[in-house]
Amino acid sequence: MSISILGIYVADLVFFGKKIPVEGETILGNNFVIGPGGKGSNQAVAAAKAGVKTYFISKIGDDQFGSMAKKIYDEAGVDYSKVMVSKEHATGAAGILINQEGQNAINVVPGAAGALTKEDIDNALDIIKQSSVFLTQLEAPKDVVMYALKMAKANNVTTVLNPAPASEIDKD
């Protein structure tokens, strides 16, 4: 069994503080961490760590955050041969603010993964076709996500759409 996952990788920049600032307000936080993010990337790492042959399809920048992604995939055993490296776009990042009650506010910038195209899916079609399952979410460009789902389904691959972040989608 194998799974191919289309999604984004972003570096999560997490800021902890007593509260989440309101517009125009500056507060002093009490902790800061950088870690891996992006729903698809996290799903690929989890699947690989669970022992499933996992292929990840995405785009990252040729930068420090992109290098972080590759190191994570190497350690987890994710096949990222279909993760393209862009010279024109930076790897994505997410700013996450967390208050002492655990509530959060998140701003995700997909970066290079926001530049994924249908042609990129065509270039990854060989791994999609050989997969038992194709999994994706709505963080990558929606037209690319829908195209990839249709291509997987046309090749008799079981498809799973994690409809997050919440968005209007075509009933097809």
N, C-alpha and C positions, 0 to 999 in steps of 0.2 A: 504494500500500500504506500502511496505517496500523495502529498498535498502540494498544490501550488497556491501561493497567496499573493494577491496584488494589494499593495498598500503603500503607506508612506513611512519613512523614518524621520523623526525629528529628535533633536536633543532637547530634553525637558530641563528647563531652567526653573527650579522650584524655590520660591521665596516663602519663608515662614515668618509670621508676625502675629502680634496680638490681635490685629484686625486687618481686614482688606481695606485699603484706602479708598475713599470716595473721590470722585472727579476733582482734580486740583489739589488733592491732599498728598503730603509726603509723610511717611511714617518710618521709624527705624525698626527693621526686622531683627529677628534673633537667630536665624539660620538660613543657609543657602546650599543647595546641592544641584549637581548636574547629573542627569541619568538618561537612559534610553527611553524613547517614546515613539508614538505613532502606533495606532491600533494594529495595523497589518504587520509591522515589524515585530511588535510584542507578541502577536499571535504566531508568527513564524518561529521566533525563538522558543516559545513555549512548546510548539509542536515538535520541533527538533529535539528539545530536551526530553520530551516524552518518548522519543525513540522513533518517530515517524520521519521518513525521508521527506524533507521539506525544501521546496524551492520558493524563493522570494523574488518578486518582480517589482521593481521600483526605480527611482532615480535619485542619486545623491550628488552633492557637490564635491569638487576636488579640494577639500579643506579639512580642518581638524575634526569637525563633527562627522564628516564622511568617513574619515579614518577610524573614528570611534565606532561607527556602525560596522565596518568591516571586521574590526577586532571582536566585537560582540558576536557576529555571525560565525567567525572562525571558532570561537570558544564554544558556541552552542551546536555547531555542526550544520548550520543552515547553508544550503547551496545558493549562493548569491551571484551566480554567473549571469543572471538576467537583471542584475541591478546595474543600470548604466551610470557612468560618472560624467557629470556635466561640467564643462569648463565655463559655461555662461551663467550658471545659477549656483547659489550657495545651498548647502544642505539646510533643511528646514529646522525650525526651532519652535518651542512652545514656552511661553511665559506663564507660569502657574503661581498664583498667590494663594496661600493657605492660612486661615486664621486659627486661633487657639481652639476653636470648637471643631475644626476639621473641615469647615466649609471652604470652597475654593472658587476662584475665577480663573478662566483659562483663555489664552489667546494663542491659537495655533497658526503658524505661517508655514505652509507646506514646502516652500522653497523649491528646490529642483524637482521634487515629486509632483509639484503643481504643474510642471511642464511635460508630464507624461502624455503620450499621444497614442492614437490607434495603431500607428506604425510600430510603436514600441511593443504593443500587444501582439501584432503580427510577428515580430521578431522573437517573441517568447512563446509562440503557439506550439512549438515542438514540446516544451515541458508541460504546457497546459493539457495537450492531447494525451500525454502519457500518464497524467495524474489520475488518481482515483477521485479526488475532491478538488474543487477550485473554490477558494474562499476570498472574499473581498469585503470592503466597507465603503463608506461614502466620504473618505478623506481625500482620495485622489480625485482628479477631474471626473465629474459625473458622467459625461459622454464616454469617456474611456472605460470607466467601471461598467457601464451598461453594455458597451461593445464587447468587453472581455467576458462578461457573463453570457452573452449571446453566442460568442465563439466557443466557450466551454460547453454550453448546452448543445450546440450543433454537433459537437464531437463526443456526445454521450458521456460527458464528465458530470458528476454530481456537483451542483452549484449551491453555495451558501452565501447569502448576503447578510452581513451584519449592518443593519440600517442606522449606523451611527457615524458622525453626528446626525441627528434627526434632520430630515430634508424631504421635500416633495420629490416623489419619484414616479416615473411612468409605470402604469400597471402592467405593461409588457414584461 
